[in-house]
Amino acid sequence: MANTERIPDGIHNAIDYEYRAPEVLGAQRFAYIAGGSGLDVTVAANRSAFGRWASVPRLLRDVRGGHSRLQLADMALPHPFVLAPVAHGLLAHSQAELATARAAEATGTCLVASTLSSRPLEVIAAAAGPARWFQLYLQPERAHTLDLLARAQAAGYRAIVLTLDASLQLPSRSALASGFVLPADCVAANLARYPQAPTPQPGEGQSRIFQGAMRHAPTWDDLRWLLSATHLPVWVKGVLHAEDARQLKAAGVAGIVVSNHGGRGLDGSPASLSMLPAVRAAVGKGYPVLMDGGVRSGHDAFKALALGANAVLIGRLQLYALAVAGALGVAHLLQLLTEELHATMAQAGCATLSDITPEALLPC
Ligand SMILES: Cc1cc2nc3c(=O)[nH]c(=O)nc-3n(C[C@H](O)[C@H](O)[C@H](O)COP(=O)(O)O)c2cc1C
């Protein structure tokens, strides 16, 4: 794979990075990143959900003072795009998350560093701007989780994003059919110091799922433990059900991310966008709700904001831009997304993010 450090001709829209990525990534890596799980039903649902809404232009509104600034938790941000946690940045670029962190720093963007990043969280923190969160997968040993928390706090991450929808990740048929296997150099740098016990073979009458893959899956007890184990605000990523959202808020979670892991969790689960209005209704107006899954343009983000999100996370597009043009590509992607959002806002008569309400959309 040959990464370049210049923006190729022909990248006019954010989604152009997706169209360009297969050339750079090659068929197998692209299949792994683009795929979800199972038959990719939810990957497709995430995208098609945006097509069921139209944005209605409004006339004669003065938007000359317009901007897309927002306050998200303790961060003043220039736009509502957050770089989602994505594992194994080395698959996309030789500088991996270091390049992404530089782009975040240059554009004032909030970055969420993955537990499974190719570069250690300390290295990412040193290159990223102050707007940085750490995405946590609970480790089988609580001592290891505590160590990760201490490292994240020491490295200046401002919040923990606990991902709960990926205890079981069954690779997609499309990725399997491509023959993709994780290269040997693609290791989770953060976890190198924590010895992992091999997965035991299920005993007689035991399930490979219940007693196997799910044996360390987090429970409500684990969440309560985590909330008591750190002073950092804890967000939860992977929420789709309104009742889960209500209970997480009541448990003391700082905010939630409506997400189905980009279709990489339960295949056949609903699109994130489809569940967003019910989740917003369940937690009320002032509670922070982010959303991801299928966002490929600033116009998509506009729809998510109208349906109740405070900001959106960008997953695959981030990896595609990283692969195509490194740090420059990710910074350019964020600029394109922001301009696309501004263009939609201006035409819909919304000068600020708070002007974007459900009335801006019509089902179609
Ligand atoms: C290749 C890949 C790796 C991912 N790794 C992680 C991860 O380590 N932690 C996590 O919470 N989510 C992970 N995700 C999910 C993203 O954070 C995000 O929820 C999803 O990509 C959003 O959908 P989108 O790709 O359509 O934008 C990953 C997604 C992809 C495609």
The ligand as a Gaussian input file, in Angstrom:
#p B3LYP/6-31G(d) Opt

LIG

0 1
 C      -12.479000      -0.580000      10.988000
 C      -13.282000      -0.106000      12.164000
 C      -12.755000      -0.201000      13.436000
 C      -13.507000       0.237000      14.542000
 N      -12.954000       0.162000      15.784000
 C      -13.651000       0.618000      16.858000
 C      -13.073000       0.611000      18.158000
 O      -11.930000       0.224000      18.348000
 N      -13.828000       1.065000      19.189000
 C      -15.121000       1.524000      19.021000
 O      -15.780000       1.919000      19.988000
 N      -15.684000       1.563000      17.776000
 C      -14.983000       1.132000      16.707000
 N      -15.538000       1.187000      15.467000
 C      -16.874000       1.795000      15.284000
 C      -16.760000       3.316000      15.063000
 O      -16.322000       3.972000      16.229000
 C      -18.107000       3.932000      14.673000
 O      -19.084000       3.580000      15.620000
 C      -18.582000       3.516000      13.274000
 O      -17.503000       3.354000      12.385000
 C      -19.551000       4.604000      12.757000
 O      -20.054000       4.251000      11.519000
 P      -19.444000       4.816000      10.130000
 O      -18.199000       4.031000       9.885000
 O      -20.517000       4.529000       9.143000
 O      -19.152000       6.287000      10.319000
 C      -14.814000       0.764000      14.354000
 C      -15.326000       0.863000      13.051000
 C      -14.581000       0.450000      11.966000
 C      -15.158000       0.590000      10.584000

